[in-house]
Amino acid sequence: MVTQAKYLTGDKDGIEEFISRFDVFLFDCDGVLWSGEHLFEGTVETLELLRSKGKQVVFVTNNSTKSRADYKEKITSMGIPATVDEVFGSSYSAAIYISRILQLPPNKKTVFALGEAGIETELDSEKIPHIGGTDPLLNRLIEKDDYADIASGISLDPSVGVVLCGLDFHLNYLKLSLAFHYLRNGAVFLATNIDTTLPSSSTLFPGAGACSAPLVTMLGGKQPTSLGKPSQAMMDAIEGKFRFDRQRACMIGDRLDTDIQFGIEGGLGGTLCVLTGVTKGKQDWDDEKTVPTAWVDKLGDLREGIRRCSSP
């Protein structure tokens, strides 16, 4: 039997009761707070109300293209007060995993990255050597000599022990070829996240999962270890940093397969789905195992109920 999600839009008593259950709210951003450069109506006031009631707010994003500092700037540029410490991104999660959990041989400490500057910044923060990424020498068409140089190993750095895939706006055949051969030579296959799409400008575009998908196909279906939602490695890292009771925490997001699954598998006390991103209605989870605790049309619908909550 499918668990029933409670519809809270317009239900002030229901919202008040729901919000009162939690001390910590983990927020996805794209599709929840904004889409592209469009801030959803009521977002800022909703977050201000939660903070005024003593609730802790954490921004948990699978966006690997920005570092925590960059993402904090993105958040504040949208008119939302935030600090770097309130941001937890998939690039940071991956860097923590590589530096503190993954036991690499001493001669295999370098990361070959498919991705943008956000990955490089977070790898630098953990003093992890890396190549690829935004290297302008790789932003070109593959040439005849490249095939022989990659095959012979001339173009491969022998210290690479990890291939880390994120969203790469300049993905090309040369980068994929290098990544594939590093993996064939035994490098660990990691992904900042495996979101197939990302919401922007009221529609969907290819996500980081679309960048790692060609490698998955070339490797015969081998999947990368993902360090973004819904990976519980990310949840463990968030809990370790913020020190909260999972039963008193709620995940708010727009995707069933990442945000809501992240909260459910992480044993959080509740999950809330908003319909301003990927998920468009309860028909999306009617036949699914991943069912949110509750749902609203948009985040701003929570305002009236939050106002009725008691302050600390």
C-alpha positions in Angstrom: 0.0 0.0 0.0 1.4 3.4 -1.0 1.9 5.8 1.9 -0.3 8.9 1.7 1.3 12.3 1.5 -0.5 15.1 3.2 -1.4 18.2 1.1 -0.6 21.3 3.1 -1.3 24.2 0.8 -4.1 26.3 2.4 -4.1 24.1 5.6 -2.8 26.5 8.3 -3.3 24.0 11.1 -1.6 21.3 9.2 1.4 23.5 8.3 1.7 24.6 11.9 1.7 21.0 13.2 4.2 19.9 10.5 6.7 22.7 11.1 6.5 22.3 14.8 7.9 18.7 14.5 11.3 19.9 13.3 14.3 21.9 14.4 16.3 21.7 11.2 15.3 22.1 7.6 17.5 20.9 4.7 16.7 22.8 1.5 17.3 21.9 -2.0 17.7 25.1 -4.0 17.1 24.9 -7.7 13.4 24.2 -8.2 12.6 25.0 -4.6 13.8 28.5 -3.8 14.3 29.6 -7.4 14.4 28.4 -11.1 17.3 29.9 -13.1 17.3 33.6 -12.1 13.7 33.6 -11.0 13.1 33.7 -7.3 9.8 32.1 -6.3 7.3 34.3 -4.6 7.4 34.0 -0.8 10.7 32.3 -0.5 12.6 35.0 1.4 9.8 35.5 3.9 9.3 31.8 4.4 13.0 31.4 5.3 12.9 34.5 7.6 9.9 33.1 9.4 11.6 29.7 10.0 14.7 31.4 11.4 12.5 33.7 13.6 11.0 30.5 15.1 14.5 29.2 16.0 14.7 26.7 13.1 18.1 25.9 11.6 18.3 26.3 7.8 20.8 24.4 5.7 21.1 24.7 1.9 21.9 21.3 0.4 22.6 21.4 -3.3 23.7 18.9 -5.9 25.0 21.8 -8.0 28.6 20.9 -8.5 29.5 23.9 -10.7 29.8 26.2 -7.7 31.9 26.1 -4.5 30.2 26.8 -1.1 31.4 30.4 -1.2 30.2 30.8 -4.8 26.8 29.2 -3.9 26.5 31.5 -0.9 27.0 34.5 -3.3 24.3 33.0 -5.6 21.9 32.7 -2.6 22.5 36.2 -1.3 22.3 37.6 -4.8 18.7 36.3 -4.9 18.0 38.3 -1.8 18.2 35.4 0.7 20.5 35.9 3.7 23.0 33.1 4.1 26.4 32.2 5.3 29.0 29.8 3.8 28.6 27.5 6.8 24.9 27.1 5.9 25.8 25.7 2.4 26.6 22.0 1.8 27.3 21.2 -1.9 28.0 18.0 -3.7 31.5 19.2 -4.8 32.4 19.8 -1.1 30.9 16.4 -0.2 33.1 14.7 -2.9 36.2 16.5 -1.7 35.6 15.4 1.9 35.1 11.8 0.7 38.3 11.8 -1.3 40.5 13.4 1.3 39.1 11.8 4.5 37.5 8.5 3.6 38.9 7.2 0.4 42.2 5.5 1.0 44.2 6.1 -2.2 47.7 4.7 -2.7 50.5 7.3 -2.2 51.2 7.4 -5.9 47.6 7.7 -7.0 46.4 10.9 -5.2 45.5 13.0 -8.3 41.9 13.5 -9.4 40.9 13.9 -13.1 37.8 16.1 -13.0 34.9 16.5 -15.5 33.3 19.6 -14.3 33.5 23.3 -13.5 35.4 25.6 -11.2 33.3 24.6 -8.2 34.8 21.2 -8.1 38.3 22.6 -8.4 37.8 25.0 -5.6 36.5 22.4 -3.2 39.3 20.0 -4.1 41.8 22.8 -3.4 40.2 23.4 0.0 41.1 19.8 0.9 44.6 20.1 -0.8 43.7 17.4 -3.3 45.8 17.6 -6.6 43.7 17.6 -9.7 43.8 17.9 -13.5 41.1 18.3 -16.2 38.2 20.4 -15.1 38.4 23.9 -16.6 41.9 23.3 -18.2 41.5 25.3 -21.5 43.9 22.9 -23.3 41.1 20.3 -23.1 38.4 22.5 -24.6 39.0 21.4 -28.2 38.2 18.8 -30.8 40.1 15.5 -30.5 42.9 15.2 -33.1 44.4 12.2 -34.8 47.5 12.1 -32.6 45.4 12.2 -29.5 44.2 8.6 -30.1 47.7 7.2 -30.2 48.9 9.3 -27.3 46.0 8.2 -25.1 46.3 4.6 -26.1 50.0 4.5 -25.4 49.6 6.4 -22.1 51.6 9.4 -23.2 48.7 11.7 -22.5 47.8 10.1 -19.2 49.0 11.3 -15.8 50.2 8.2 -13.9 49.3 9.8 -10.6 45.5 9.9 -11.3 43.7 7.6 -9.0 40.2 9.1 -9.2 37.8 10.2 -12.0 35.3 12.7 -10.5 32.3 13.6 -12.7 30.2 16.6 -12.2 28.2 18.9 -14.5 30.6 20.0 -17.2 29.4 22.8 -19.6 32.3 22.1 -21.9 32.1 18.3 -22.1 33.7 16.9 -25.2 35.0 13.7 -26.8 38.6 14.4 -25.7 37.6 14.7 -22.0 35.5 11.6 -22.1 38.3 9.6 -23.8 40.8 10.6 -21.1 38.3 9.8 -18.3 37.5 6.4 -19.9 41.2 5.4 -20.1 41.9 6.5 -16.5 39.0 4.3 -15.4 40.2 1.4 -17.6 43.5 1.7 -15.8 41.9 1.3 -12.4 40.9 4.8 -11.3 38.1 5.1 -8.8 34.8 6.3 -10.5 33.1 9.0 -8.5 30.3 11.5 -9.2 29.4 14.7 -7.4 25.8 13.6 -8.2 23.9 11.7 -10.8 20.9 14.0 -11.4 19.8 13.3 -15.0 18.3 16.8 -15.4 18.4 20.2 -13.8 15.5 22.7 -13.7 16.1 26.2 -15.1 14.0 28.8 -16.8 10.8 26.8 -16.1 12.1 23.8 -18.0 14.7 21.0 -17.8 18.3 20.8 -19.0 20.9 18.0 -18.9 22.3 17.4 -15.4 25.5 16.0 -14.0 24.2 12.5 -14.5 24.1 13.1 -18.3 27.8 13.9 -18.2 28.8 10.6 -16.4 26.3 8.5 -18.4 28.5 8.0 -21.5 31.2 6.6 -19.2 28.7 4.3 -17.5 27.8 3.0 -21.0 31.4 2.5 -22.0 32.1 0.6 -18.8 29.3 -1.8 -19.4 26.9 -0.3 -16.9 29.3 0.3 -14.0 27.9 3.1 -11.9 30.0 5.8 -10.1 29.8 6.2 -6.4 27.7 9.4 -6.0 28.5 11.9 -3.3 25.4 14.0 -3.8 21.8 13.5 -2.9 20.5 10.8 -2.4 23.9 9.4 -1.3 23.9 8.6 2.4 27.6 9.5 2.5 26.4 13.1 2.0 23.8 12.8 4.7 26.4 11.4 7.2 28.7 14.3 6.3 25.9 16.9 6.9 25.0 15.3 10.2 28.6 15.2 11.2 29.0 18.9 10.5 25.7 20.3 11.9 25.1 17.8 14.7 21.3 17.4 14.7 18.8 14.8 15.6 17.6 13.2 12.4 14.1 12.7 13.7 13.9 16.5 14.2 15.0 17.3 10.7 13.1 17.7 7.4 14.2 17.6 3.8 12.5 20.0 1.4 12.9 19.4 -2.3 11.4 19.1 -5.7 12.7 15.7 -6.9 11.5 12.4 -5.6 14.6 10.4 -6.8 17.1 12.7 -5.1 15.7 15.1 -2.4 12.8 13.0 -1.1 14.7 9.7 -1.3 17.6 11.4 0.4 15.5 12.3 3.4 13.7 8.9 3.6 16.8 6.8 3.3 18.6 9.1 5.8 15.9 8.4 8.4 14.8 12.0 8.7 11.6 12.8 10.6 9.9 14.1 7.5 10.1 15.2 3.9 8.3 17.9 2.0 7.9 18.1 -1.8 7.3 21.3 -3.6 5.8 21.4 -7.1 7.9 24.3 -8.5 10.6 22.0 -10.0 10.8 18.5 -11.4 7.8 16.9 -9.6 4.5 18.3 -10.9 1.9 16.6 -8.7 0.9 13.6 -6.6 0.5 11.5 -9.7 4.3 11.4 -9.8 4.4 9.3 -6.7 1.1 7.4 -6.8 2.9 4.3 -8.0 6.3 5.0 -6.5 7.9 3.8 -3.3 9.4 7.3 -2.7 6.5 9.2 -1.2 7.0 12.5 0.7 5.5 13.1 4.1 3.7 16.2 2.8 3.6 18.4 -0.2 2.8 22.0 -1.2 2.3 23.8 -4.4 5.2 26.2 -3.6 7.4 26.9 -0.6 5.7 30.3 0.1 2.5 28.4 0.9 4.0 27.6 4.3 4.0 31.2 5.5 0.7 31.4 7.2 1.2 28.2 9.1 4.7 29.1 10.2 3.5 32.4 11.7 1.3 30.4 14.1 4.2 28.3 15.4 5.6 29.2 18.8 8.9 31.0 19.0 11.9 29.6 20.9 
